[in-house]
Amino acid sequence: MITFSSMTIGDAQQIRQIDRSEFIGRYYKCQDGILKEIAAGHECPNWSDGDYAEMIARYEDELRNGGAAYGAYDGETLVGFGVLAHKFRGADNDQLQLDLMYVSRNYRRQGIGRRILEALSREAVAKGAKSLYISATETESAVKFYMSCGSDMTDSVDAELFAKEPLDIHMVKRL
């Protein structure tokens, strides 16, 4: 049975239990505000040790600065997690970023990601946010997931986040 709970900075190393690998059939590219679908057909491997270290550092930084994390567990194993960033964004300073969101390969399409997103959305509302800013990986699975949860492409791309991840699809989810 999958259980869900808030995560702490002490849980950071559990991120190494996540299997982010996936087959990527299609991905998206945003051109002039329009999504263009592109065939891919390749396997995306799991993270390297360096990738895990980067994810853990981002996780720890956000939690140290007032962000929040929520996880899904199969017994003692972390099978999904999401991180709500601490910094308010947007023209009205009323957006919080969904900084990290991953569900292990064998646990996808079971509602785990949706439950994590819902929990982080409630946390964002409690902090005063009116929307989530999502810089989604450009894969079909990620973009369609966020759209199915009520996210739309943003008209106001965050320059700082775009500079970090220019290939991502930048979205907003109203809360």
C-alpha positions in Angstrom: 0.0 0.0 0.0 1.3 3.4 -0.9 1.4 6.0 1.9 1.9 9.7 1.7 3.6 12.1 4.1 5.5 15.4 4.4 9.2 15.0 4.0 12.0 16.7 6.0 15.5 17.7 5.2 16.7 14.5 6.9 14.9 12.5 4.1 17.0 14.0 1.3 19.1 10.8 0.7 15.9 8.9 0.0 15.8 10.6 -3.4 18.4 8.0 -4.4 15.6 5.4 -4.3 13.7 7.1 -7.2 14.0 5.5 -10.7 13.4 8.4 -13.1 14.1 6.4 -16.2 11.4 6.2 -18.9 10.8 5.5 -22.6 10.2 8.8 -24.3 8.0 8.3 -27.3 7.4 12.0 -27.9 8.4 15.4 -26.5 7.3 19.0 -27.0 8.9 22.1 -28.1 7.3 25.5 -27.6 7.4 27.8 -30.5 5.7 31.2 -30.4 3.4 30.0 -27.6 2.4 26.8 -29.5 3.4 23.3 -28.5 4.9 21.3 -31.3 5.0 17.5 -30.9 8.2 15.8 -31.9 8.7 12.0 -32.2 11.6 10.7 -30.1 11.5 7.0 -29.5 14.4 6.6 -27.1 15.1 5.4 -23.5 16.0 8.0 -20.9 18.2 6.4 -18.3 18.1 6.8 -14.5 20.1 9.6 -12.9 23.9 9.3 -12.5 25.5 9.8 -9.1 26.1 13.5 -10.1 22.4 13.9 -11.0 21.3 12.5 -7.7 23.7 14.8 -5.9 22.2 17.8 -7.7 18.6 16.8 -6.9 19.5 16.3 -3.3 21.3 19.7 -3.1 18.2 21.4 -4.6 15.9 19.6 -2.2 18.0 20.5 0.8 18.3 24.1 -0.3 14.6 24.6 -0.7 13.7 23.0 2.6 16.4 25.0 4.4 14.8 28.2 3.0 11.2 27.4 3.8 10.1 25.2 1.0 8.1 22.0 1.5 8.4 18.4 0.3 5.9 15.6 0.1 6.6 12.0 -0.6 4.9 8.7 -1.5 6.2 5.5 0.0 5.8 1.8 -0.7 6.7 0.5 2.7 10.0 2.2 3.5 10.9 2.9 -0.1 10.4 6.4 -1.5 8.6 6.0 -4.8 7.6 9.6 -5.6 8.2 13.1 -4.3 7.7 16.7 -5.0 9.2 19.9 -3.7 7.5 23.3 -3.4 10.0 26.1 -3.7 10.2 28.9 -1.1 10.5 31.9 -3.3 7.4 33.8 -4.5 7.4 34.6 -8.2 5.3 36.3 -10.9 4.2 39.9 -11.6 2.0 39.9 -8.5 4.5 37.8 -6.4 1.7 35.2 -5.9 3.2 32.1 -7.5 5.3 29.4 -5.9 7.3 27.1 -8.1 6.9 23.3 -8.2 10.7 22.8 -8.1 11.0 19.0 -8.3 8.4 16.3 -9.0 9.3 12.6 -9.8 7.6 9.2 -9.5 9.6 6.0 -10.0 9.0 4.2 -13.3 7.2 1.2 -11.9 4.8 3.4 -9.9 3.6 5.8 -12.6 0.0 6.2 -13.8 -1.4 5.1 -10.4 -2.4 8.5 -9.1 0.7 9.0 -7.0 1.9 12.2 -8.9 -1.5 13.7 -8.7 -1.7 13.1 -4.9 1.7 14.7 -4.4 0.7 17.7 -6.6 -2.5 18.1 -4.7 -0.7 18.1 -1.3 1.9 20.6 -2.5 -1.0 22.8 -4.0 -2.6 22.8 -0.5 0.7 23.9 1.0 1.1 26.6 -1.6 -2.4 28.0 -0.8 -1.6 27.9 2.9 1.5 30.0 2.2 -0.6 32.5 0.2 0.1 31.5 -3.4 -2.6 31.8 -6.0 -0.9 29.6 -8.5 2.0 27.1 -9.1 4.7 27.9 -11.6 5.8 24.6 -13.3 8.8 24.3 -15.5 7.9 20.9 -16.9 10.3 18.5 -18.6 9.4 18.6 -22.2 8.4 14.9 -22.4 4.9 14.0 -23.5 4.3 12.2 -20.2 5.2 15.2 -18.0 3.4 17.8 -20.1 0.2 15.7 -20.4 0.3 14.9 -16.7 0.4 18.6 -15.7 -2.2 19.5 -18.3 -4.5 16.7 -16.9 -4.1 18.3 -13.5 -5.3 21.7 -14.7 -2.1 23.4 -15.7 -1.8 25.6 -18.8 1.1 27.1 -20.7 2.0 30.4 -19.1 1.8 33.8 -20.9 4.4 35.2 -18.5 7.5 33.0 -18.6 9.8 33.5 -15.5 13.1 34.7 -17.0 15.2 33.2 -14.2 13.7 29.7 -14.6 13.7 29.9 -18.4 17.4 30.7 -18.3 18.0 27.5 -16.2 15.7 25.3 -18.3 15.0 26.8 -21.7 13.8 23.5 -23.2 11.2 22.9 -20.5 7.5 23.7 -21.1 6.7 26.6 -18.7 3.2 26.2 -17.2 1.0 27.7 -14.5 -1.6 25.8 -12.4 -4.2 28.1 -10.8 -5.0 27.2 -7.2 
